[in-house]
């Protein structure tokens, strides 16, 4: 029978280095994960890293991203719905708070991921790949999969928006962290219910035992409710969420035993007791109320269980640290980015099917133990998952990636950037600029902006989109018109200037229905002792987008 006990490497590392403050331990673990990959030693290595990041398959969960002068470029699939766009929103807010320089990164969204192999191996057997491309992940499902750089899970996205000073009702209303903190302050410990509380979904189990770790952990925890109700107490209130009835297989004790994913003898006292418990499973389904985040502040203990989709992270944990209660960690939790800053017995208490009752009883009877755990949970909210903590951590990840893989050699400067992009099929990739869908990206909204035509013609054999990235990424440039001849930013070429002075300004062509129309404009030659008016001909590069020029 496969074991369901997974002790995360991050929590073990935290216990091994208690002298380091939690935030330092988190950053140390992040840097260790980055430096587990071979460092770039020269310009060739730096360019190889960028090309490995940007080449390969793309989707809404595979983000091939590059930050150039504060702008984020990537595959347009990242502008669709899903968890990937939420990470782009967090990265955007992080860049608003801190300039991290130019850097490339490969991000895989989803609850259970692993590093990508080099692009030439992605259609072969991954197990035979010579190495892995540095990849940012939300969580690792298995402790032994020590590959990838962990970043905040996508449901922290609104916290990242608050970190940039955005004031919006959606960010400060119900379900938000400030609202939960206010609710916690209004509910003193002595007035809370002496119960370990959890609400969530128990999904249909159709995969292997390893893939369904989260579902079986939730089933076991719901069994705590049934076992303790039989004792006549209400120590655990662990139930399936209101409005989500259980699938039929969970009521079939014979089927569950045949699956061999549960230790019936150890956790349930044998087959007969297990059958009686399953027969009462409906008692562990909430038929009364849909709970919101503020309601968790009514309870002294808050249970955290693995995610139901694949046993990875659960977004339910995001708000538990601010709820003012004791956080009980199920032993199968997958590590997230800040777990290196946690410590069993200080920030939380680890429980399983066997130890949960004893730990919960101690929390209620040992006031010093409960106070220490509550103080530790509050410190996690204050120092590790606060609004600015999350964006600052993303910034540190970008800075470490840039430093370790020498992003300045591959991406800084027009010539270096153009040379690096020669190894990338930008057009095939669908490279676009990724921007917030609204002023603050509430809810994780991202839209894409097509790259504007470059001011210079592409070189021989060069993908025209590469030139667009080079030109469009420059600060203060206006890559709207395409001049025939040399680059208009060359010092020897006249600059477009306004009639009122010599400051650069954009020149827009007449709107046409996707047709480039010649137009004569007046410019001022800035080279020389006196401005000399002259005429040149330009071609307005009109791109058709939904029947309109770009």
Secondary structure as the mmCIF struct_conf table of DSSP 4:
data_model
#
loop_
_struct_conf.conf_type_id
_struct_conf.id
_struct_conf.beg_label_comp_id
_struct_conf.beg_label_asym_id
_struct_conf.beg_label_seq_id
_struct_conf.end_label_comp_id
_struct_conf.end_label_asym_id
_struct_conf.end_label_seq_id
HELX_RH_AL_P HELX_RH_AL_P1 UNK A 9 UNK A 16
TURN_TY1_P TURN_TY1_P1 UNK A 17 UNK A 19
BEND BEND1 UNK A 20 UNK A 20
HELX_RH_AL_P HELX_RH_AL_P2 UNK A 22 UNK A 35
TURN_TY1_P TURN_TY1_P2 UNK A 36 UNK A 36
BEND BEND2 UNK A 37 UNK A 37
HELX_LH_PP_P HELX_LH_PP_P1 UNK A 38 UNK A 40
BEND BEND3 UNK A 42 UNK A 42
HELX_RH_AL_P HELX_RH_AL_P3 UNK A 43 UNK A 54
BEND BEND4 UNK A 55 UNK A 56
STRN STRN1 UNK A 59 UNK A 59
TURN_TY1_P TURN_TY1_P3 UNK A 60 UNK A 61
STRN STRN2 UNK A 62 UNK A 68
TURN_TY1_P TURN_TY1_P4 UNK A 69 UNK A 70
STRN STRN3 UNK A 71 UNK A 75
HELX_RH_3T_P HELX_RH_3T_P1 UNK A 76 UNK A 79
BEND BEND5 UNK A 80 UNK A 82
HELX_RH_AL_P HELX_RH_AL_P4 UNK A 83 UNK A 97
BEND BEND6 UNK A 102 UNK A 102
STRN STRN4 UNK A 103 UNK A 108
BEND BEND7 UNK A 110 UNK A 112
HELX_LH_PP_P HELX_LH_PP_P2 UNK A 115 UNK A 115
STRN STRN5 UNK A 116 UNK A 116
HELX_LH_PP_P HELX_LH_PP_P3 UNK A 117 UNK A 118
HELX_RH_3T_P HELX_RH_3T_P2 UNK A 119 UNK A 121
TURN_TY1_P TURN_TY1_P5 UNK A 122 UNK A 123
BEND BEND8 UNK A 124 UNK A 124
HELX_RH_3T_P HELX_RH_3T_P3 UNK A 126 UNK A 128
BEND BEND9 UNK A 130 UNK A 130
STRN STRN6 UNK A 133 UNK A 133
STRN STRN7 UNK A 135 UNK A 137
BEND BEND10 UNK A 138 UNK A 138
STRN STRN8 UNK A 140 UNK A 140
BEND BEND11 UNK A 141 UNK A 142
TURN_TY1_P TURN_TY1_P6 UNK A 143 UNK A 144
BEND BEND12 UNK A 148 UNK A 148
STRN STRN9 UNK A 149 UNK A 150
HELX_RH_3T_P HELX_RH_3T_P4 UNK A 154 UNK A 156
HELX_RH_AL_P HELX_RH_AL_P5 UNK A 157 UNK A 163
TURN_TY1_P TURN_TY1_P7 UNK A 164 UNK A 165
HELX_RH_AL_P HELX_RH_AL_P6 UNK A 169 UNK A 172
BEND BEND13 UNK A 173 UNK A 173
TURN_TY1_P TURN_TY1_P8 UNK A 174 UNK A 175
BEND BEND14 UNK A 176 UNK A 176
HELX_RH_AL_P HELX_RH_AL_P7 UNK A 177 UNK A 185
TURN_TY1_P TURN_TY1_P9 UNK A 186 UNK A 186
BEND BEND15 UNK A 187 UNK A 187
HELX_RH_3T_P HELX_RH_3T_P5 UNK A 189 UNK A 191
BEND BEND16 UNK A 192 UNK A 192
STRN STRN10 UNK A 193 UNK A 200
BEND BEND17 UNK A 207 UNK A 207
TURN_TY1_P TURN_TY1_P10 UNK A 209 UNK A 212
HELX_RH_AL_P HELX_RH_AL_P8 UNK A 213 UNK A 230
TURN_TY1_P TURN_TY1_P11 UNK A 231 UNK A 232
BEND BEND18 UNK A 235 UNK A 235
STRN STRN11 UNK A 236 UNK A 240
HELX_LH_PP_P HELX_LH_PP_P4 UNK A 241 UNK A 241
TURN_TY1_P TURN_TY1_P12 UNK A 242 UNK A 243
HELX_LH_PP_P HELX_LH_PP_P5 UNK A 245 UNK A 247
HELX_RH_3T_P HELX_RH_3T_P6 UNK A 248 UNK A 251
HELX_RH_AL_P HELX_RH_AL_P9 UNK A 253 UNK A 259
TURN_TY1_P TURN_TY1_P13 UNK A 260 UNK A 260
BEND BEND19 UNK A 262 UNK A 262
HELX_RH_AL_P HELX_RH_AL_P10 UNK A 264 UNK A 268
BEND BEND20 UNK A 269 UNK A 270
HELX_RH_AL_P HELX_RH_AL_P11 UNK A 271 UNK A 279
TURN_TY1_P TURN_TY1_P14 UNK A 280 UNK A 280
HELX_RH_3T_P HELX_RH_3T_P7 UNK A 281 UNK A 284
STRN STRN12 UNK A 285 UNK A 285
BEND BEND21 UNK A 288 UNK A 288
HELX_RH_3T_P HELX_RH_3T_P8 UNK A 293 UNK A 298
STRN STRN13 UNK A 299 UNK A 304
TURN_TY1_P TURN_TY1_P15 UNK A 308 UNK A 310
BEND BEND22 UNK A 311 UNK A 312
HELX_RH_3T_P HELX_RH_3T_P9 UNK A 315 UNK A 322
BEND BEND23 UNK A 323 UNK A 325
STRN STRN14 UNK A 326 UNK A 330
TURN_TY1_P TURN_TY1_P16 UNK A 331 UNK A 332
HELX_LH_PP_P HELX_LH_PP_P6 UNK A 333 UNK A 334
STRN STRN15 UNK A 335 UNK A 335
TURN_TY1_P TURN_TY1_P17 UNK A 337 UNK A 338
HELX_RH_3T_P HELX_RH_3T_P10 UNK A 339 UNK A 341
STRN STRN16 UNK A 344 UNK A 344
TURN_TY1_P TURN_TY1_P18 UNK A 345 UNK A 347
STRN STRN17 UNK A 348 UNK A 348
STRN STRN18 UNK A 349 UNK A 351
TURN_TY1_P TURN_TY1_P19 UNK A 353 UNK A 355
HELX_RH_AL_P HELX_RH_AL_P12 UNK A 356 UNK A 365
HELX_RH_AL_P HELX_RH_AL_P13 UNK A 367 UNK A 383
TURN_TY1_P TURN_TY1_P20 UNK A 384 UNK A 384
BEND BEND24 UNK A 385 UNK A 386
HELX_RH_AL_P HELX_RH_AL_P14 UNK A 387 UNK A 404
TURN_TY1_P TURN_TY1_P21 UNK A 405 UNK A 406
HELX_RH_AL_P HELX_RH_AL_P15 UNK A 407 UNK A 411
BEND BEND25 UNK A 412 UNK A 413
HELX_RH_AL_P HELX_RH_AL_P16 UNK A 414 UNK A 421
TURN_TY1_P TURN_TY1_P22 UNK A 422 UNK A 423
BEND BEND26 UNK A 424 UNK A 424
HELX_RH_AL_P HELX_RH_AL_P17 UNK A 426 UNK A 429
TURN_TY1_P TURN_TY1_P23 UNK A 430 UNK A 430
STRN STRN19 UNK A 431 UNK A 436
BEND BEND27 UNK A 437 UNK A 440
TURN_TY1_P TURN_TY1_P24 UNK A 442 UNK A 443
BEND BEND28 UNK A 444 UNK A 444
STRN STRN20 UNK A 446 UNK A 449
HELX_LH_PP_P HELX_LH_PP_P7 UNK A 450 UNK A 454
BEND BEND29 UNK A 455 UNK A 456
TURN_TY1_P TURN_TY1_P25 UNK A 460 UNK A 461
HELX_RH_AL_P HELX_RH_AL_P18 UNK A 464 UNK A 472
TURN_TY1_P TURN_TY1_P26 UNK A 473 UNK A 473
BEND BEND30 UNK A 474 UNK A 474
TURN_TY1_P TURN_TY1_P27 UNK A 475 UNK A 476
TURN_TY1_P TURN_TY1_P28 UNK A 479 UNK A 480
STRN STRN21 UNK A 481 UNK A 482
BEND BEND31 UNK A 484 UNK A 486
TURN_TY1_P TURN_TY1_P29 UNK A 488 UNK A 489
BEND BEND32 UNK A 490 UNK A 490
TURN_TY1_P TURN_TY1_P30 UNK A 491 UNK A 492
BEND BEND33 UNK A 493 UNK A 493
HELX_LH_PP_P HELX_LH_PP_P8 UNK A 494 UNK A 494
STRN STRN22 UNK A 495 UNK A 495
HELX_LH_PP_P HELX_LH_PP_P9 UNK A 496 UNK A 496
STRN STRN23 UNK A 497 UNK A 497
TURN_TY1_P TURN_TY1_P31 UNK A 499 UNK A 500
BEND BEND34 UNK A 502 UNK A 502
STRN STRN24 UNK A 504 UNK A 504
HELX_LH_PP_P HELX_LH_PP_P10 UNK A 509 UNK A 511
BEND BEND35 UNK A 513 UNK A 514
STRN STRN25 UNK A 518 UNK A 525
BEND BEND36 UNK A 527 UNK A 530
STRN STRN26 UNK A 532 UNK A 540
HELX_LH_PP_P HELX_LH_PP_P11 UNK A 542 UNK A 543
STRN STRN27 UNK A 544 UNK A 545
TURN_TY1_P TURN_TY1_P32 UNK A 546 UNK A 547
STRN STRN28 UNK A 548 UNK A 549
#
